Amino acid sequence: MAQLLEQFINGLVLGGIYALIAVGYTMVYGIIQLINFAHGEIFMFGAYLALMLIAVFNIPFWIAVPASMLLCAMLGMLIDLVAYRPLRDAPRLSALITAIGISLVLQNLARMIWSARPRQFPTETLPAFLVSEVNIQTGEILNAIPLPGGGILPYRDVCILLLAVVLMIALNRLIHLTKIGKAMRACAQNRVASNLMGIKTNQVIAVTFAIGSALGAVAGIMVGLSENITPTMGYYKGVAAFAAAVLGGIGNITGAMLGGIIIGLAEVLGAGYISSGYRLAIAYIIMIAVIVIRPSGLFGKSTANRA
Amino acid sequence: MRNWLTGLLIIGLVSIFGCEQQKELKVAVAAPYTGGAAAFGEMIRRGAELKEKEINEAGGINGMKLTLLFEDDAGKGSEASLVAERIANNPQIVAVVGHFNSDCSLAGQEIYDRAGIVELSPGSTAVEVCEGSPWTFRNLYHDGFQGKFIAHYIDNVLMDIESVAVFFDNDAYGRGLRNAFVAEAEKIGLTLVASEAYERDSTNFKAQLTSIKAKNPDAIFISGLYTEASLIVKQGREAGITAQFFGADGVDSPDFLTIAGSAAEGVYLTTPFTFGAGGAEAQQMAANFEALHGVAPDTWAALTYDAVGMIAEALEKTYNTEAPIADNRKAIREHLASLDTPEEGYEGITGLTYFDIKGDTVNKPAYVKIVKDGQFVAAEKQLSELK
């Protein structure tokens, strides 16, 4: 039972990260029907840029996080400007291939700048409470909450979960309560008509890219806190997050959040209780099963509407 | 105009014949220069480069220049087959030093076997690597021995450990080593409480670690490579695991220390060679290596240095400039196969290397290292003989 609780929290933390990335895929798809394959690379740049700000420019962690979000938002808008905007009225396939191209360019750019060697945030530069470690002799655990039954919950995981929830609520409010959110919803319904009504669609799309990229950057930093930062990290996490977006119904933001949590839980519980050799496979089987039963995903609009 | 053309022709002919006199002998060094095992590849390249430089500065091989071609298999079997095809089809390459990962050596094996070219691995330890082909050799122990050794070390030296868990990479190396370890551990009375797998390039191990923690083992044996092992140790300590971590030669890379940081402290691992155990020649090599590359050599640099030396010795004794390439490739195999007794063996910096009928090196011992103050040091107690 104690183990189940701990695995459940592991799954929620991973799911929260997937959800943050998945939102970026789904928002862009909702507005311009483009699967932005470069989004995984923006996630990776988020981690690297924060690392650079901290390790090279000695900027404190709490400033480096928003700074990296801002830089990634700009990177997302730049990609939209140079790569996708010229293809706005081209066949969808052209934009999709361009997205794959941008993804490869960014991945290899990262390899050129930072090399393929895995990197980590230097422990001493992080706020102390984000680094949990056990004392091998005494078994005493620093910076973590003991769970009933012997499990532990590191403060860092609590922070990741809280931050993910806060960002999700903020995004939800932004879309439903602000003017730009209203414009985004309008563009998602009908871009041409929105334009006729005086909405500057290119600006709305740029803002969409900026928000998605900033959330991706946060996720990249969270992953970098306990895993390695490598040029290919965006590929692995990106594929899982994309699966989450599809599972939730691509184009639907609430669906992407929930899809992320489901994929994260499935991956962790599958590895913990079914077979550890197939952890991603189990998550994908669930995704496929949902798609077979509901082709438009959990929260997706039926496809007839779209066509 | 015509004079000018004739002049060019003469210059061309002279340069061709000029090259002919400075004949090159090409040997491929296949290893993971990119990807998750790239730190191994980097040391392999440096070790090979040092030997190449020393051979050529001493006048080459019978006056011919040794040229190494570095081929990247990225540590993946699928890449290794492509690399092996390219090497086998290049009529200038006489032999292969490599591959490093067992998966890669196995993937290349079939192709090298068909083409009749020697594959001498300085790093693949999966048992089956030397079983499939007479063209495959290695100059270090195999995992049948290593797995057994680790079980005995835990049982005889780390006395207070009674229960163990295994966390293994789901590839030829990880599975083979786990099997050898588990078989012996159960035979000598250690209790196996958990056996969990992970895929190469995984970065999140919390699910498996939580399962292992619930079984409360005294020690966790990681059967895999340094990139994943360092994260396993780090995330394990974060998750509150206090068990003793034990690794094998796949963990033996300076990068393990940099990624795992303070979590690496106290981790034990086995390795086929340490400079501390080497003689004067090994110390000399270490000094030359540091002068050339600016860093200290590791185990894999030393084993590759010796593997290149063995191929060079074979070329020196057998290479015939008149013979076709297939005969020269074959002569190298015949020479290596003839090194089958301690008297015939090759004396390198990592000790004496000679082969059994399969191409395995069975005489080399295993050493145990421990991480202390962020450095690998020889463990206080070594185990010289297996009961």
Boltz contact constraints between the chains, C-beta under 6 A:
constraints:
  - contact:
      token1: [A, 3]
      token2: [B, 214]
      max_distance: 6.0
  - contact:
      token1: [A, 6]
      token2: [B, 210]
      max_distance: 6.0
  - contact:
      token1: [A, 7]
      token2: [B, 210]
      max_distance: 6.0
  - contact:
      token1: [A, 10]
      token2: [B, 206]
      max_distance: 6.0
  - contact:
      token1: [A, 10]
      token2: [B, 207]
      max_distance: 6.0
  - contact:
      token1: [A, 116]
      token2: [B, 34]
      max_distance: 6.0
  - contact:
      token1: [A, 116]
      token2: [B, 38]
      max_distance: 6.0
  - contact:
      token1: [A, 118]
      token2: [B, 259]
      max_distance: 6.0
  - contact:
      token1: [A, 123]
      token2: [B, 261]
      max_distance: 6.0
  - contact:
      token1: [A, 132]
      token2: [B, 238]
      max_distance: 6.0
  - contact:
      token1: [A, 133]
      token2: [B, 237]
      max_distance: 6.0
  - contact:
      token1: [A, 134]
      token2: [B, 237]
      max_distance: 6.0
  - contact:
      token1: [A, 134]
      token2: [B, 240]
      max_distance: 6.0
  - contact:
      token1: [A, 134]
      token2: [B, 242]
      max_distance: 6.0
  - contact:
      token1: [A, 136]
      token2: [B, 242]
      max_distance: 6.0
  - contact:
      token1: [A, 139]
      token2: [B, 242]
      max_distance: 6.0
  - contact:
      token1: [A, 141]
      token2: [B, 240]
      max_distance: 6.0
  - contact:
      token1: [A, 152]
      token2: [B, 240]
      max_distance: 6.0
  - contact:
      token1: [A, 154]
      token2: [B, 238]
      max_distance: 6.0
  - contact:
      token1: [A, 227]
      token2: [B, 203]
      max_distance: 6.0
  - contact:
      token1: [A, 227]
      token2: [B, 204]
      max_distance: 6.0
  - contact:
      token1: [A, 228]
      token2: [B, 203]
      max_distance: 6.0
  - contact:
      token1: [A, 268]
      token2: [B, 207]
      max_distance: 6.0
  - contact:
      token1: [A, 271]
      token2: [B, 207]
      max_distance: 6.0
  - contact:
      token1: [A, 271]
      token2: [B, 208]
      max_distance: 6.0
  - contact:
      token1: [A, 272]
      token2: [B, 207]
      max_distance: 6.0
  - contact:
      token1: [A, 272]
      token2: [B, 211]
      max_distance: 6.0
  - contact:
      token1: [A, 276]
      token2: [B, 196]
      max_distance: 6.0
  - contact:
      token1: [A, 276]
      token2: [B, 197]
      max_distance: 6.0
  - contact:
      token1: [A, 276]
      token2: [B, 208]
      max_distance: 6.0
  - contact:
      token1: [A, 277]
      token2: [B, 170]
      max_distance: 6.0
  - contact:
      token1: [A, 277]
      token2: [B, 197]
      max_distance: 6.0
